[in-house]
Structure formats: structure tokens, C-alpha cells
């Protein structure tokens, strides 16, 4: 079992133990995902590109946890929609390579 599938299983169990399944529909999960992405943006919004490359330890930890929130909702959404994120990402990389070929 891949790490992503294992995480999806853990998240489903976590949700089931709390009876959150009724809330974890694609619409709500997508909105939660966007909300968490917005919280991630807050850590970079008013910083210069250079400042964004040199975050202090407290901000790095906050960013790490926001990234985890985004990833959790993304994995949960993909699981509910029966999308293999790893395979979809590989497919998308092939599409992007064709669309944006490397400049030799």
C-alpha cells in the first residue's frame, strides 16, 4: 500500500470515528481545502520573495502545519472521489511535459 493510500485510510478512519462522513462530501472538502490554502497564503502575503525564502523557525512551523492541512484535505477529497493522486500526478506531469517542452 502506498503512503498516500495509507494516509487516506487513516483519514477515513479518523473521520468515521467522529461521524464526520456526512460533512466530508466533495463540496465541503473542496471548500475546506481552499480555506486551508488561504491560511497558508497568509504567511507569505505581505513578504517580499526574498523574505519568503528566509522564514524564521516559528513561521516555518506554522507553514509546515498549514501544508499538512492542505494535504490532508486534498487526500481526503481524492479518496472520496476515488482518485489515485499519485497516478493522476504522474499523468499530469506527462501532459505538462508535452504542453511545455524543455528548451534544449
C-alpha positions in Angstrom: 0.0 0.0 0.0 1.4 3.4 -1.0 2.0 6.0 1.7 -0.8 8.2 0.2 -3.3 5.3 0.3 -2.3 4.5 3.8 -2.8 8.1 4.8 -6.2 8.1 3.1 -7.2 5.1 5.1 -6.1 6.8 8.3 -8.0 9.9 7.5 -11.2 7.9 6.7 -10.9 6.1 10.0 -10.3 9.4 11.8 -13.4 10.8 10.1 -15.5 7.7 10.8 -14.6 7.6 14.5 -16.0 11.2 14.7 -19.0 10.6 12.5 -17.7 13.3 10.1 -18.6 11.4 6.9 -21.7 13.4 6.4 -19.6 16.6 6.3 -16.8 15.1 4.1 -18.6 15.4 0.8 -16.7 16.7 -2.2 -18.2 20.2 -2.0 -17.3 20.7 1.7 -13.9 19.1 1.4 -13.1 21.4 -1.6 -14.2 24.4 0.4 -12.1 23.3 3.4 -9.1 22.7 1.1 -9.4 26.3 -0.3 -9.8 27.7 3.2 -6.6 26.0 4.4 -4.8 27.2 1.2 -5.9 30.7 2.2 -4.4 30.2 5.7 -1.2 29.1 4.0 -1.1 32.3 1.9 -1.3 34.5 5.0 2.2 33.5 5.9 3.6 34.9 2.6 1.1 37.6 1.6 3.0 40.7 2.7 6.5 39.4 2.4 9.0 40.0 -0.3 10.1 37.0 -2.4 13.4 37.2 -0.5 11.7 37.2 2.9 9.6 34.2 1.8 12.9 32.3 1.3 14.2 33.0 4.8 11.3 32.4 7.2 12.0 32.3 10.9 11.6 28.9 12.7 8.1 29.8 14.2 6.8 30.8 10.7 8.3 27.7 9.1 6.5 25.5 11.6 3.2 27.4 11.0 3.7 26.9 7.3 4.5 23.2 7.8 1.2 22.7 9.6 -0.8 24.6 7.1 0.8 22.5 4.3 -0.3 19.4 6.3 -3.9 20.8 6.5 -3.9 21.4 2.7 -2.5 17.9 2.0 -5.0 16.2 4.4 -8.0 17.8 2.7 -6.6 17.0 -0.7 -6.0 13.4 0.2 -9.4 13.1 1.8 -11.1 14.6 -1.3 -9.2 12.4 -3.7 -10.2 9.3 -1.6 -13.9 10.3 -1.6 -13.7 10.8 -5.4 -11.7 7.6 -5.8 -8.8 9.4 -7.5 -5.4 7.9 -7.2 -3.4 11.1 -6.6 0.0 9.5 -7.4 -1.2 8.2 -10.7 -3.1 11.5 -11.5 0.1 13.4 -10.7 2.2 11.2 -13.0 -0.4 11.6 -15.8 -0.4 15.4 -15.4 3.4 15.5 -15.5 3.3 13.7 -18.8 0.6 16.1 -20.1 2.7 19.1 -18.9 5.9 17.8 -20.5 4.1 17.7 -23.8 2.5 21.1 -23.3 5.7 22.8 -22.1 8.7 21.0 -23.7 12.1 21.7 -22.2 14.1 24.2 -24.1 17.1 22.0 -25.2 
